Amino acid sequence: MKLAVIFTGGTIGSTFKDGYITTSQAQNNELLRDIDADITAFEPYSTLSEHLDGDYISKLVSCVNDRLLEELYDGIIVTHGTDTLQYSAAALALAYGDINIPIVLVSSNFILSDPRANGHDNMKYAVEFIKKKIGGVFVSYKNTGSSSEIFLASHLLPHLPYDDSIRSTIGPFGRFEDDTFIRLIRDFEKDSYGIFKLNRLSSVLWIKAHAGMRYPEAFGAKAVLIESYHSGTLPTYNHDFVEFCKACKAPIYLTGAGSEEPYESIRLFDELGIRVLPETSPIYAYMKLWVVSDNGLNYNI
């Protein structure tokens, strides 16, 4: 089996130095030591993932595209930090969601020398999953107390505070039990825009509803994404919120509105120009708006 492994830094590619965690190329070899495959390694950049921006994402998408054009590999593995794993996963799912080979992102909750680290397990089962020859973009991750699981990159939710667990709007795509892969999801929707480039800073203003919030200026944004309360509601009777919506020159989209209960406050959505997105991960909605806004594409709600 021939694999392309794309290193980007993150905790999985880091070590302790002078009392702080920092990226180290020596960790890349450590990660590959137990992998029985023909591996070609690439490193478009190396950084802790909290520094992720549009330039880094564009480099990653381009590097993956180059590997696909070579048509040499049975699968592609991308190592990545956990802080912004969901953003790069969403970007790759938007670019290559219908690809016919597996692209799998791998991270680690602790540096590899820490006995608590799940990085080696995540890498091992990424390789095992690639052997199943299921096309698409995925994440291999072992939550604490769980078996190793494979997640669809397009459905990842943000981390909960103080928690390194990976969560999905639809649960895991599948899991490994005694090294046997059990597929849990058969069909899923896919985007596939192909290679794209992002501006360094996002063209999308993303805000999350919270009590007594102060509304920012939307000047310069190409799209506004509002993350609703859990029941899909927003404070549409609040004067400040109404004025914010009226002042927006960019289209306003709502994510998080998955409730089936018709709360009174949603009646003003149309009047305020709020477009309700299909149920999806807020990060995926944000990344999709960023991609389509910067590349002149259609959202296809």
ZAMI-378822 format. One record per residue (C-alpha): residue number from 1; chain; x, y, z. Coordinates in pm, 1 decimal, always signed. Layout:
N
+-----+------+----------+----------+----------+
| pos | unit |       c1 |       c2 |       c3 |
+-----+------+----------+----------+----------+
| NUM |    A |        X |        Y |        Z |
...
+-----+------+----------+----------+----------+
This chain:
301
+-----+------+----------+----------+----------+
| pos | unit |       c1 |       c2 |       c3 |
+-----+------+----------+----------+----------+
|   1 |    A |     +0.0 |     +0.0 |     +0.0 |
|   2 |    A |   +135.3 |   +341.8 |    -99.9 |
|   3 |    A |    +49.7 |   +639.9 |   +120.7 |
|   4 |    A |   +115.0 |  +1012.3 |   +110.2 |
|   5 |    A |   +158.1 |  +1157.2 |   +458.6 |
|   6 |    A |   +128.0 |  +1534.6 |   +485.3 |
|   7 |    A |   +273.8 |  +1682.6 |   +803.7 |
|   8 |    A |   +149.5 |  +2021.6 |   +925.4 |
|   9 |    A |   +273.1 |  +2037.1 |  +1286.6 |
|  10 |    A |    +30.8 |  +2048.3 |  +1577.5 |
|  11 |    A |    +61.5 |  +1858.9 |  +1904.6 |
|  12 |    A |   +112.0 |  +1534.0 |  +1714.9 |
|  13 |    A |   +426.7 |  +1685.9 |  +1562.8 |
|  14 |    A |   +552.7 |  +1858.5 |  +1876.5 |
|  15 |    A |   +774.8 |  +1809.5 |  +2180.6 |
|  16 |    A |   +863.0 |  +1996.1 |  +2500.9 |
|  17 |    A |  +1133.8 |  +2258.9 |  +2463.4 |
|  18 |    A |  +1230.2 |  +2515.5 |  +2727.6 |
|  19 |    A |   +912.1 |  +2436.8 |  +2920.0 |
|  20 |    A |   +671.5 |  +2480.2 |  +2628.5 |
|  21 |    A |   +518.0 |  +2257.5 |  +2361.6 |
|  22 |    A |   +658.1 |  +2343.3 |  +2019.2 |
|  23 |    A |   +673.2 |  +2175.6 |  +1679.9 |
|  24 |    A |   +960.5 |  +1935.8 |  +1609.5 |
|  25 |    A |  +1030.5 |  +1757.5 |  +1282.0 |
|  26 |    A |  +1181.1 |  +1467.1 |  +1478.0 |
|  27 |    A |   +829.9 |  +1372.8 |  +1586.3 |
|  28 |    A |   +728.8 |  +1303.3 |  +1226.6 |
|  29 |    A |   +964.8 |  +1003.9 |  +1212.1 |
|  30 |    A |   +839.3 |   +890.6 |  +1551.3 |
|  31 |    A |   +484.5 |   +880.8 |  +1418.5 |
|  32 |    A |   +577.2 |   +668.7 |  +1117.6 |
|  33 |    A |   +789.6 |   +409.7 |  +1296.9 |
|  34 |    A |   +520.8 |   +140.2 |  +1324.9 |
|  35 |    A |   +348.9 |   +193.7 |   +989.3 |
|  36 |    A |   +389.7 |    -90.4 |   +740.4 |
|  37 |    A |   +340.3 |    +91.6 |   +409.9 |
|  38 |    A |   +527.3 |   +262.9 |   +129.7 |
|  39 |    A |   +520.9 |   +621.1 |   +257.6 |
|  40 |    A |   +611.0 |   +945.8 |    +86.6 |
|  41 |    A |   +616.1 |  +1242.2 |   +323.8 |
|  42 |    A |   +535.3 |  +1608.8 |   +253.9 |
|  43 |    A |   +533.4 |  +1917.6 |   +474.7 |
|  44 |    A |   +372.3 |  +2228.2 |   +322.6 |
|  45 |    A |   +411.3 |  +2405.3 |   +660.0 |
|  46 |    A |   +469.7 |  +2329.7 |  +1028.6 |
|  47 |    A |   +288.0 |  +2522.8 |  +1300.0 |
|  48 |    A |    +80.6 |  +2482.1 |  +1611.9 |
|  49 |    A |   -273.8 |  +2469.9 |  +1481.6 |
|  50 |    A |   -400.4 |  +2767.5 |  +1681.2 |
|  51 |    A |   -217.2 |  +2979.6 |  +1421.2 |
|  52 |    A |   -431.9 |  +2844.1 |  +1136.6 |
|  53 |    A |   -557.0 |  +3100.6 |   +885.4 |
|  54 |    A |   -658.8 |  +3112.9 |   +520.4 |
|  55 |    A |   -299.7 |  +3100.6 |   +396.4 |
|  56 |    A |   -227.2 |  +2776.9 |   +581.2 |
|  57 |    A |   -555.0 |  +2618.9 |   +469.2 |
|  58 |    A |   -483.6 |  +2715.2 |   +107.3 |
|  59 |    A |   -138.0 |  +2554.5 |   +127.3 |
|  60 |    A |   -288.2 |  +2234.0 |   +266.3 |
|  61 |    A |   -561.7 |  +2214.7 |     +1.9 |
|  62 |    A |   -299.8 |  +2274.1 |   -269.2 |
|  63 |    A |    -65.7 |  +2008.3 |   -129.7 |
|  64 |    A |   -347.1 |  +1751.2 |   -121.0 |
|  65 |    A |   -445.4 |  +1848.2 |   -474.4 |
|  66 |    A |    -89.5 |  +1787.9 |   -596.1 |
|  67 |    A |    -91.5 |  +1441.2 |   -442.1 |
|  68 |    A |   -423.4 |  +1357.2 |   -607.1 |
|  69 |    A |   -294.9 |  +1470.9 |   -945.9 |
|  70 |    A |     +0.9 |  +1233.6 |   -911.2 |
|  71 |    A |   -241.5 |   +937.5 |   -891.1 |
|  72 |    A |    +19.2 |   +734.8 |   -702.4 |
|  73 |    A |   -141.9 |   +679.2 |   -365.5 |
|  74 |    A |   -397.2 |   +446.0 |   -211.7 |
|  75 |    A |   -470.6 |   +708.8 |    +50.4 |
|  76 |    A |   -358.0 |  +1038.9 |   +198.8 |
|  77 |    A |   -298.8 |  +1107.8 |   +568.3 |
|  78 |    A |   -282.0 |  +1463.7 |   +703.0 |
|  79 |    A |   -138.0 |  +1519.2 |  +1051.1 |
|  80 |    A |   -287.7 |  +1820.3 |  +1227.3 |
|  81 |    A |   -325.4 |  +1990.2 |  +1564.7 |
|  82 |    A |   -646.2 |  +1936.0 |  +1758.0 |
|  83 |    A |   -729.3 |  +2303.7 |  +1822.3 |
|  84 |    A |   -838.0 |  +2371.4 |  +1464.7 |
|  85 |    A |   -862.9 |  +2017.4 |  +1329.8 |
|  86 |    A |  -1230.8 |  +2068.1 |  +1245.1 |
|  87 |    A |  -1157.4 |  +2369.6 |  +1023.8 |
|  88 |    A |   -901.4 |  +2197.9 |   +802.5 |
|  89 |    A |  -1117.0 |  +1884.4 |   +796.8 |
|  90 |    A |  -1413.4 |  +2089.0 |   +673.5 |
|  91 |    A |  -1197.8 |  +2263.5 |   +412.1 |
|  92 |    A |  -1072.0 |  +1933.5 |   +270.9 |
|  93 |    A |  -1425.1 |  +1789.6 |   +275.2 |
|  94 |    A |  -1545.4 |  +2091.6 |    +77.9 |
|  95 |    A |  -1266.8 |  +2050.6 |   -175.4 |
|  96 |    A |  -1259.9 |  +1672.6 |   -212.5 |
|  97 |    A |  -1575.7 |  +1529.9 |    -55.2 |
|  98 |    A |  -1644.8 |  +1293.1 |   -344.0 |
|  99 |    A |  -1286.2 |  +1177.6 |   -396.8 |
| 100 |    A |  -1248.2 |   +806.1 |   -470.4 |
| 101 |    A |   -960.6 |   +745.3 |   -228.5 |
| 102 |    A |   -961.0 |   +805.3 |   +149.2 |
| 103 |    A |   -812.1 |  +1125.6 |   +289.7 |
| 104 |    A |   -775.7 |  +1090.6 |   +666.8 |
| 105 |    A |   -677.3 |  +1357.8 |   +918.4 |
| 106 |    A |   -484.2 |  +1242.3 |  +1225.6 |
| 107 |    A |   -408.7 |  +1432.6 |  +1546.4 |
| 108 |    A |   -304.5 |  +1366.6 |  +1906.2 |
| 109 |    A |   -444.9 |  +1493.7 |  +2234.4 |
| 110 |    A |    -95.7 |  +1497.6 |  +2391.2 |
| 111 |    A |   +258.2 |  +1494.4 |  +2252.6 |
| 112 |    A |   +358.6 |  +1143.8 |  +2144.3 |
| 113 |    A |   +601.0 |  +1090.3 |  +2432.9 |
| 114 |    A |   +314.7 |  +1134.9 |  +2681.7 |
| 115 |    A |   +163.1 |   +797.9 |  +2781.9 |
| 116 |    A |   -183.9 |   +954.5 |  +2760.0 |
| 117 |    A |   -138.3 |  +1041.1 |  +2391.0 |
| 118 |    A |   -377.0 |   +885.5 |  +2139.2 |
| 119 |    A |   -169.2 |   +989.4 |  +1836.3 |
| 120 |    A |    -21.8 |   +646.3 |  +1762.9 |
| 121 |    A |   -367.6 |   +483.8 |  +1783.3 |
| 122 |    A |   -515.5 |   +751.6 |  +1558.9 |
| 123 |    A |   -240.9 |   +695.1 |  +1303.1 |
| 124 |    A |   -264.1 |   +316.5 |  +1320.2 |
| 125 |    A |   -636.0 |   +311.9 |  +1255.0 |
| 126 |    A |   -613.5 |   +575.1 |   +983.3 |
| 127 |    A |   -391.0 |   +330.0 |   +797.2 |
| 128 |    A |   -626.4 |    +40.8 |   +872.6 |
| 129 |    A |   -921.1 |   +245.1 |   +749.1 |
| 130 |    A |   -745.1 |   +336.7 |   +425.4 |
| 131 |    A |   -717.9 |    -36.0 |   +355.0 |
| 132 |    A |  -1100.9 |    -41.8 |   +333.0 |
| 133 |    A |  -1078.8 |   +177.3 |    +19.2 |
| 134 |    A |  -1372.2 |   +400.6 |   +110.9 |
| 135 |    A |  -1341.6 |   +733.9 |    -68.5 |
| 136 |    A |  -1397.1 |  +1065.3 |   +104.7 |
| 137 |    A |  -1248.0 |  +1285.1 |   +377.7 |
| 138 |    A |  -1239.3 |  +1148.9 |   +732.6 |
| 139 |    A |  -1086.5 |  +1192.4 |  +1076.8 |
| 140 |    A |   -937.3 |   +904.5 |  +1277.4 |
| 141 |    A |   -965.6 |   +964.8 |  +1651.9 |
| 142 |    A |   -984.9 |   +769.7 |  +1978.3 |
| 143 |    A |  -1181.7 |   +951.7 |  +2243.8 |
| 144 |    A |  -1089.4 |   +871.6 |  +2603.0 |
| 145 |    A |  -1271.4 |   +556.2 |  +2715.3 |
| 146 |    A |  -1385.0 |   +474.7 |  +2361.6 |
| 147 |    A |  -1266.7 |   +251.4 |  +2081.3 |
| 148 |    A |  -1091.5 |   +406.7 |  +1781.7 |
| 149 |    A |  -1346.1 |   +573.4 |  +1553.3 |
| 150 |    A |  -1364.2 |   +723.7 |  +1207.1 |
| 151 |    A |  -1559.7 |  +1047.8 |  +1164.0 |
| 152 |    A |  -1683.8 |  +1226.4 |   +854.0 |
| 153 |    A |  -1477.6 |  +1544.3 |   +819.6 |
| 154 |    A |  -1784.9 |  +1741.0 |   +710.7 |
| 155 |    A |  -1980.4 |  +1689.8 |  +1034.4 |
| 156 |    A |  -1738.9 |  +1770.7 |  +1317.0 |
| 157 |    A |  -1856.7 |  +1988.7 |  +1605.1 |
| 158 |    A |  -1636.9 |  +2226.8 |  +1804.9 |
| 159 |    A |  -1463.4 |  +2088.6 |  +2111.7 |
| 160 |    A |  -1640.0 |  +2136.6 |  +2442.1 |
| 161 |    A |  -1445.7 |  +2352.7 |  +2690.0 |
| 162 |    A |  -1165.8 |  +2162.0 |  +2866.0 |
| 163 |    A |  -1236.5 |  +1850.0 |  +2658.2 |
| 164 |    A |  -1031.7 |  +1702.8 |  +2372.8 |
| 165 |    A |  -1305.6 |  +1464.2 |  +2252.4 |
| 166 |    A |  -1414.0 |  +1466.2 |  +1888.5 |
| 167 |    A |  -1788.4 |  +1500.6 |  +1836.5 |
| 168 |    A |  -2004.9 |  +1485.8 |  +1525.4 |
| 169 |    A |  -2356.9 |  +1595.9 |  +1434.6 |
| 170 |    A |  -2429.6 |  +1239.4 |  +1318.8 |
| 171 |    A |  -2197.6 |  +1032.1 |  +1536.1 |
| 172 |    A |  -1903.8 |   +826.9 |  +1407.7 |
| 173 |    A |  -1891.6 |   +700.2 |  +1050.7 |
| 174 |    A |  -1760.2 |   +374.2 |  +1190.7 |
| 175 |    A |  -1546.6 |   +222.5 |  +1465.3 |
| 176 |    A |  -1284.5 |    -42.2 |  +1514.3 |
| 177 |    A |  -1359.6 |   -328.3 |  +1750.6 |
| 178 |    A |  -1080.0 |   -583.8 |  +1794.7 |
| 179 |    A |   -923.2 |   -441.5 |  +1476.3 |
| 180 |    A |  -1244.6 |   -509.0 |  +1282.8 |
| 181 |    A |  -1400.5 |   -202.6 |  +1118.8 |
| 182 |    A |  -1775.2 |   -164.8 |  +1171.0 |
| 183 |    A |  -1934.8 |    +87.2 |   +937.8 |
| 184 |    A |  -2223.1 |   +277.2 |  +1098.2 |
| 185 |    A |  -2319.3 |   +527.5 |   +824.8 |
| 186 |    A |  -2389.8 |   +418.6 |   +467.7 |
| 187 |    A |  -2494.8 |   +727.5 |   +277.5 |
| 188 |    A |  -2395.8 |  +1089.9 |   +329.7 |
| 189 |    A |  -2410.5 |  +1413.9 |   +132.2 |
| 190 |    A |  -2086.1 |  +1539.7 |    -21.5 |
| 191 |    A |  -1954.2 |  +1871.9 |   -141.3 |
| 192 |    A |  -1671.8 |  +1881.8 |   -393.3 |
| 193 |    A |  -1560.4 |  +2226.4 |   -508.4 |
| 194 |    A |  -1209.8 |  +2115.3 |   -601.7 |
| 195 |    A |   -900.9 |  +2321.6 |   -528.1 |
| 196 |    A |   -964.9 |  +2670.8 |   -394.5 |
| 197 |    A |   -772.7 |  +2952.1 |   -230.2 |
| 198 |    A |   -868.0 |  +3154.4 |    +76.2 |
| 199 |    A |   -769.1 |  +3501.5 |   +186.3 |
| 200 |    A |   -558.4 |  +3499.8 |   +502.0 |
| 201 |    A |   -841.7 |  +3648.8 |   +707.5 |
| 202 |    A |  -1193.7 |  +3518.1 |   +670.8 |
| 203 |    A |  -1449.9 |  +3715.2 |   +474.6 |
| 204 |    A |  -1723.1 |  +3577.2 |   +703.3 |
| 205 |    A |  -1833.3 |  +3740.5 |  +1027.3 |
| 206 |    A |  -1934.3 |  +3457.3 |  +1263.0 |
| 207 |    A |  -2117.1 |  +3542.7 |  +1584.3 |
| 208 |    A |  -2283.9 |  +3321.2 |  +1842.3 |
| 209 |    A |  -2604.9 |  +3419.9 |  +2017.8 |
| 210 |    A |  -2562.1 |  +3488.6 |  +2388.3 |
| 211 |    A |  -2758.8 |  +3680.6 |  +2647.1 |
| 212 |    A |  -2705.2 |  +4056.8 |  +2647.1 |
| 213 |    A |  -2461.5 |  +4040.1 |  +2358.9 |
| 214 |    A |  -2304.5 |  +4347.8 |  +2201.1 |
| 215 |    A |  -2331.4 |  +4334.5 |  +1821.7 |
| 216 |    A |  -2022.3 |  +4406.1 |  +1610.5 |
| 217 |    A |  -1991.9 |  +4601.7 |  +1288.9 |
| 218 |    A |  -2027.4 |  +4381.7 |   +980.9 |
| 219 |    A |  -1837.3 |  +4625.9 |   +759.5 |
| 220 |    A |  -1631.3 |  +4444.6 |   +496.8 |
| 221 |    A |  -1781.5 |  +4100.0 |   +557.7 |
| 222 |    A |  -1904.5 |  +3912.0 |   +251.5 |
| 223 |    A |  -2136.3 |  +3698.7 |   +463.7 |
| 224 |    A |  -2261.7 |  +3693.8 |   +821.9 |
| 225 |    A |  -2310.7 |  +3363.6 |  +1003.3 |
| 226 |    A |  -2516.0 |  +3363.0 |  +1322.1 |
| 227 |    A |  -2509.3 |  +3056.7 |  +1545.8 |
| 228 |    A |  -2846.0 |  +3032.1 |  +1719.7 |
| 229 |    A |  -2943.0 |  +2918.2 |  +2064.7 |
| 230 |    A |  -2988.6 |  +2540.1 |  +2091.6 |
| 231 |    A |  -3356.8 |  +2557.5 |  +1996.4 |
| 232 |    A |  -3280.9 |  +2749.4 |  +1677.7 |
| 233 |    A |  -3392.8 |  +3084.3 |  +1814.3 |
| 234 |    A |  -3254.6 |  +3437.8 |  +1805.7 |
| 235 |    A |  -3359.3 |  +3754.3 |  +1995.5 |
| 236 |    A |  -3563.8 |  +3892.1 |  +1707.8 |
| 237 |    A |  -3761.1 |  +4126.2 |  +1936.3 |
| 238 |    A |  -3441.7 |  +4285.8 |  +2065.9 |
| 239 |    A |  -3391.8 |  +4636.0 |  +1923.7 |
| 240 |    A |  -3012.1 |  +4601.8 |  +1902.0 |
| 241 |    A |  -3037.7 |  +4272.0 |  +1715.4 |
| 242 |    A |  -3294.0 |  +4413.3 |  +1470.8 |
| 243 |    A |  -3073.6 |  +4715.0 |  +1403.7 |
| 244 |    A |  -2772.4 |  +4490.3 |  +1351.2 |
| 245 |    A |  -2958.8 |  +4287.2 |  +1088.3 |
| 246 |    A |  -3086.7 |  +4598.0 |   +912.7 |
| 247 |    A |  -2735.9 |  +4746.0 |   +900.9 |
| 248 |    A |  -2579.5 |  +4435.1 |   +746.8 |
| 249 |    A |  -2492.0 |  +4479.8 |   +380.8 |
| 250 |    A |  -2388.9 |  +4112.8 |   +348.9 |
| 251 |    A |  -2631.7 |  +3818.4 |   +344.3 |
| 252 |    A |  -2712.9 |  +3676.3 |   +688.1 |
| 253 |    A |  -2717.1 |  +3300.1 |   +743.9 |
| 254 |    A |  -2834.9 |  +3107.3 |  +1048.4 |
| 255 |    A |  -2683.6 |  +2781.5 |  +1168.5 |
| 256 |    A |  -2796.8 |  +2570.9 |  +1462.1 |
| 257 |    A |  -3169.4 |  +2592.0 |  +1383.9 |
| 258 |    A |  -3246.4 |  +2223.1 |  +1408.8 |
| 259 |    A |  -3547.6 |  +2240.0 |  +1640.9 |
| 260 |    A |  -3886.4 |  +2130.1 |  +1510.6 |
| 261 |    A |  -4070.3 |  +2355.9 |  +1758.4 |
| 262 |    A |  -4201.4 |  +2676.9 |  +1590.9 |
| 263 |    A |  -4101.2 |  +2937.8 |  +1848.6 |
| 264 |    A |  -4269.6 |  +3274.8 |  +1806.3 |
| 265 |    A |  -3939.1 |  +3456.7 |  +1764.9 |
| 266 |    A |  -3861.3 |  +3284.8 |  +1432.7 |
| 267 |    A |  -4148.5 |  +3464.1 |  +1258.6 |
| 268 |    A |  -3927.0 |  +3764.3 |  +1190.2 |
| 269 |    A |  -3646.3 |  +3569.9 |  +1020.3 |
| 270 |    A |  -3771.1 |  +3647.9 |   +669.8 |
| 271 |    A |  -3834.9 |  +4012.8 |   +748.7 |
| 272 |    A |  -3481.9 |  +4049.8 |   +886.5 |
| 273 |    A |  -3326.9 |  +3871.8 |   +587.6 |
| 274 |    A |  -3205.4 |  +3571.2 |   +787.1 |
| 275 |    A |  -3152.0 |  +3262.3 |   +571.9 |
| 276 |    A |  -3176.9 |  +2936.4 |   +764.7 |
| 277 |    A |  -2913.4 |  +2681.0 |   +664.0 |
| 278 |    A |  -2975.1 |  +2306.7 |   +657.7 |
| 279 |    A |  -2874.5 |  +2127.5 |   +976.1 |
| 280 |    A |  -2496.2 |  +2101.4 |   +976.4 |
| 281 |    A |  -2191.9 |  +2164.1 |  +1191.2 |
| 282 |    A |  -2144.4 |  +2537.8 |  +1257.0 |
| 283 |    A |  -1776.5 |  +2502.1 |  +1163.7 |
| 284 |    A |  -1865.7 |  +2338.6 |   +832.8 |
| 285 |    A |  -2120.0 |  +2615.7 |   +761.0 |
| 286 |    A |  -1856.8 |  +2878.1 |   +842.6 |
| 287 |    A |  -1592.4 |  +2716.5 |   +622.7 |
| 288 |    A |  -1836.0 |  +2670.6 |   +335.5 |
| 289 |    A |  -1935.7 |  +3037.0 |   +346.1 |
| 290 |    A |  -1567.7 |  +3135.4 |   +355.1 |
| 291 |    A |  -1486.5 |  +2914.9 |    +57.0 |
| 292 |    A |  -1778.1 |  +3026.7 |   -159.0 |
| 293 |    A |  -1735.0 |  +3394.8 |    -65.2 |
| 294 |    A |  -1364.5 |  +3403.9 |   -152.7 |
| 295 |    A |  -1400.1 |  +3202.7 |   -473.0 |
| 296 |    A |  -1721.2 |  +3336.4 |   -628.6 |
| 297 |    A |  -1909.9 |  +3006.5 |   -581.6 |
| 298 |    A |  -2269.8 |  +2928.2 |   -491.2 |
| 299 |    A |  -2367.0 |  +2807.9 |   -145.8 |
| 300 |    A |  -2649.5 |  +2585.5 |   -277.0 |
| 301 |    A |  -2870.3 |  +2605.2 |    +31.4 |
+-----+------+----------+----------+----------+
